[in-house]
Amino acid sequence: MPFVSSLICLIVLLNYACVGSGQKLGSRSKITDPYASQFTLLGVTLGKSTLNDVQRRFGDHSVVRYGEGGNAVSQICVSSQDGQAKVVFSSGPTGGWQTVTNFDIVSPGVDRSALGSLRIGDCRAGTFARAEVKTAGGLGLGLTVAQVKSVLGTPKKEDSNRLYYESLLYNETAGDSKDEAARNRDVDSSFTVISVDFRGGKAVHISVGNTNAI
């Protein structure tokens, strides 16, 4: 018993010594993005699924790549059976032009000039119904402004035809120096941007993007 008591005392003393010297005793905890439930659409998850997964799930749809160098983007466009909802899955440099980092849900009622670089002209019909085109968190076409706010909360920016949401999270461990904290922000981060465009009071274009370096 004296040996056991001595061993316990030694462990306690070592723990205090570690804390006092600034050594970290636990692993860095993972962060949870407040919009994480919006990252999955039709079985495709941002930061996890690839464009190859999209092709396996919906058929051998063409991958369209445009732009050059670090500005290049690869996309696959799939539409609902009735053509009333088009989905564009995209991957840019942060996804290695393979991992899906963004998706857009587009209604026929959208202003084409507001779509920018989205390629929706070559969409091929999928096997899903329009009603299925919504995120795991309940975001979909046809929602009103009030309904979108009930799903996503208060937007960072708002105008008459658009709601804009953004989150930037990073991990820090207690005891990190300023330089360590700055480095951690680059490698342990989650950046999310969600925009919802409205026409006639209904959502006609939803864009969800996430860069998660964890």
C-alpha positions as CSV (number, residue, x, y, z in Angstrom):
1,M,0.0,0.0,0.0
2,P,2.8,2.5,0.7
3,F,4.1,1.9,-2.8
4,V,0.6,2.5,-4.3
5,S,0.3,5.8,-2.3
6,S,3.7,6.9,-3.4
7,L,2.8,6.1,-7.1
8,I,-0.4,8.2,-6.9
9,C,1.5,11.1,-5.4
10,L,4.1,10.9,-8.2
11,I,1.4,11.0,-10.9
12,V,-0.2,14.0,-9.3
13,L,3.1,15.8,-9.0
14,L,4.0,15.1,-12.6
15,N,0.6,16.5,-13.7
16,Y,1.1,19.7,-11.8
17,A,4.6,20.0,-13.3
18,C,3.3,19.6,-16.8
19,V,0.6,22.2,-16.3
20,G,3.2,24.6,-14.8
21,S,5.6,24.2,-17.8
22,G,2.8,25.0,-20.3
23,Q,2.7,21.6,-21.9
24,K,-0.7,20.6,-23.4
25,L,-2.3,17.6,-21.7
26,G,-5.3,17.2,-24.0
27,S,-5.8,17.0,-27.8
28,R,-7.2,19.9,-29.8
29,S,-11.0,19.7,-29.8
30,K,-13.0,19.8,-33.0
31,I,-15.2,22.8,-33.8
32,T,-18.8,22.6,-35.0
33,D,-20.0,25.0,-37.7
34,P,-23.4,26.4,-36.9
35,Y,-24.5,25.7,-40.5
36,A,-23.2,22.1,-40.6
37,S,-26.7,20.7,-41.1
38,Q,-26.8,22.6,-44.5
39,F,-23.7,20.9,-45.9
40,T,-25.5,17.8,-47.2
41,L,-27.8,17.8,-50.3
42,L,-29.1,14.7,-52.0
43,G,-26.6,12.5,-50.2
44,V,-23.6,14.7,-51.2
45,T,-21.7,16.4,-48.3
46,L,-19.4,19.4,-48.6
47,G,-15.8,18.6,-47.7
48,K,-16.4,14.9,-47.8
49,S,-18.0,13.9,-51.1
50,T,-16.1,14.1,-54.4
51,L,-17.2,14.9,-58.0
52,N,-16.6,11.2,-58.7
53,D,-19.2,10.4,-55.9
54,V,-21.6,12.7,-57.6
55,Q,-21.2,10.9,-60.9
56,R,-21.6,7.5,-59.2
57,R,-24.8,8.7,-57.5
58,F,-26.5,10.5,-60.4
59,G,-25.0,8.9,-63.5
60,D,-22.0,9.8,-65.7
61,H,-22.7,13.5,-65.9
62,S,-20.0,15.6,-67.5
63,V,-17.5,17.6,-65.4
64,V,-17.2,21.1,-66.7
65,R,-14.0,23.0,-65.9
66,Y,-13.5,26.6,-66.5
67,G,-11.0,29.3,-65.5
68,E,-7.2,28.9,-65.2
69,G,-4.8,28.2,-62.4
70,G,-6.0,29.0,-58.9
71,N,-9.2,30.5,-60.3
72,A,-10.3,27.3,-62.1
73,V,-13.5,25.5,-60.9
74,S,-14.9,22.1,-61.8
75,Q,-18.7,21.6,-61.8
76,I,-21.3,19.0,-62.4
77,C,-24.9,20.1,-63.0
78,V,-27.9,17.7,-62.4
79,S,-31.6,18.6,-62.6
80,S,-34.7,17.1,-61.0
81,Q,-36.8,14.9,-63.2
82,D,-39.2,17.7,-64.2
83,G,-36.3,20.2,-64.7
84,Q,-37.7,22.6,-62.1
85,A,-34.7,22.4,-59.8
86,K,-31.1,22.4,-61.0
87,V,-28.2,21.5,-58.7
88,V,-24.6,22.5,-59.5
89,F,-21.9,20.7,-57.4
90,S,-18.5,22.6,-57.5
91,S,-14.9,22.0,-56.5
92,G,-12.2,24.7,-56.7
93,P,-8.6,24.8,-55.5
94,T,-9.4,24.3,-51.9
95,G,-11.0,21.0,-52.8
96,G,-8.3,20.0,-55.2
97,W,-10.8,20.3,-58.0
98,Q,-12.3,17.0,-56.8
99,T,-13.8,17.3,-53.3
100,V,-17.1,19.2,-53.4
101,T,-16.8,22.6,-51.6
102,N,-19.9,24.3,-52.9
103,F,-23.4,23.5,-54.3
104,D,-26.0,25.7,-55.8
105,I,-29.8,25.1,-56.1
106,V,-31.3,27.0,-58.9
107,S,-35.0,27.5,-59.9
108,P,-36.1,28.3,-63.5
109,G,-37.4,31.6,-62.1
110,V,-33.9,32.9,-61.3
111,D,-32.3,35.8,-63.1
112,R,-29.7,34.2,-65.2
113,S,-27.5,37.3,-65.1
114,A,-27.2,36.8,-61.3
115,L,-25.7,33.3,-61.6
116,G,-22.2,34.5,-62.7
117,S,-20.0,31.6,-63.6
118,L,-22.5,28.8,-62.9
119,R,-22.9,26.5,-65.8
120,I,-26.6,25.3,-65.9
121,G,-27.2,25.1,-69.6
122,D,-25.9,21.5,-69.9
123,C,-27.7,20.0,-66.9
124,R,-28.9,16.4,-67.4
125,A,-32.0,15.1,-65.7
126,G,-31.4,13.0,-62.5
127,T,-33.7,10.5,-60.9
128,F,-34.8,12.7,-58.0
129,A,-38.0,14.8,-57.6
130,R,-38.0,18.5,-57.1
131,A,-39.4,18.1,-53.6
132,E,-36.2,16.1,-52.6
133,V,-34.0,19.1,-53.5
134,K,-33.3,20.4,-50.0
135,T,-30.5,20.3,-47.6
136,A,-30.5,18.0,-44.5
137,G,-31.2,21.1,-42.5
138,G,-34.3,22.0,-44.5
139,L,-33.1,24.7,-46.9
140,G,-34.8,24.5,-50.3
141,L,-36.3,26.4,-53.2
142,G,-39.7,28.2,-52.6
143,L,-39.1,29.1,-49.0
144,T,-40.1,32.6,-48.0
145,V,-37.7,35.1,-46.3
146,A,-39.3,34.3,-42.9
147,Q,-39.0,30.6,-43.5
148,V,-35.3,30.9,-44.4
149,K,-34.6,32.9,-41.3
150,S,-36.4,30.3,-39.2
151,V,-33.9,27.7,-40.6
152,L,-30.7,29.8,-40.6
153,G,-31.4,32.5,-38.1
154,T,-30.5,36.2,-38.4
155,P,-28.4,36.9,-41.6
156,K,-25.2,38.8,-41.6
157,K,-26.5,40.9,-44.5
158,E,-29.9,41.4,-45.9
159,D,-31.5,43.4,-48.8
160,S,-34.8,43.2,-50.6
161,N,-33.9,40.2,-52.6
162,R,-31.0,38.4,-50.8
163,L,-30.1,37.0,-47.4
164,Y,-26.4,36.4,-46.7
165,Y,-24.9,34.2,-44.0
166,E,-21.3,33.7,-43.0
167,S,-19.3,31.9,-40.3
168,L,-15.6,31.7,-39.6
169,L,-14.5,29.4,-36.9
170,Y,-11.0,28.3,-35.8
171,N,-9.5,26.3,-32.9
172,E,-7.3,27.7,-30.3
173,T,-5.8,25.8,-27.4
174,A,-5.4,27.5,-24.0
175,G,-1.8,28.5,-23.6
176,D,-1.1,29.1,-27.3
177,S,1.1,32.0,-28.1
178,K,-0.1,34.6,-30.6
179,D,2.0,33.1,-33.3
180,E,0.7,29.6,-32.6
181,A,-2.9,30.9,-32.6
182,A,-2.4,32.6,-35.9
183,R,-1.0,29.4,-37.5
184,N,-3.8,27.4,-36.0
185,R,-6.3,29.7,-37.7
186,D,-4.9,28.7,-41.1
187,V,-5.0,24.9,-40.5
188,D,-7.9,24.4,-38.0
189,S,-10.6,26.5,-39.5
190,S,-14.1,26.3,-41.0
191,F,-15.4,29.0,-43.3
192,T,-19.0,28.9,-44.5
193,V,-20.9,31.2,-46.9
194,I,-24.6,30.8,-47.6
195,S,-26.6,33.1,-49.8
196,V,-30.3,32.9,-50.7
197,D,-31.8,35.0,-53.6
198,F,-35.5,35.6,-53.8
199,R,-38.0,36.5,-56.5
200,G,-41.6,37.2,-55.8
201,G,-40.9,36.5,-52.1
202,K,-39.7,32.9,-52.8
203,A,-36.2,31.5,-52.8
204,V,-35.0,30.9,-56.4
205,H,-31.3,30.4,-55.9
206,I,-29.4,29.0,-52.9
207,S,-25.7,28.8,-52.7
208,V,-23.8,26.9,-49.9
209,G,-20.0,26.8,-49.7
210,N,-17.7,25.6,-47.0
211,T,-13.9,25.4,-46.7
212,N,-13.0,23.1,-43.8
213,A,-9.3,22.6,-43.3
214,I,-9.6,20.4,-40.1
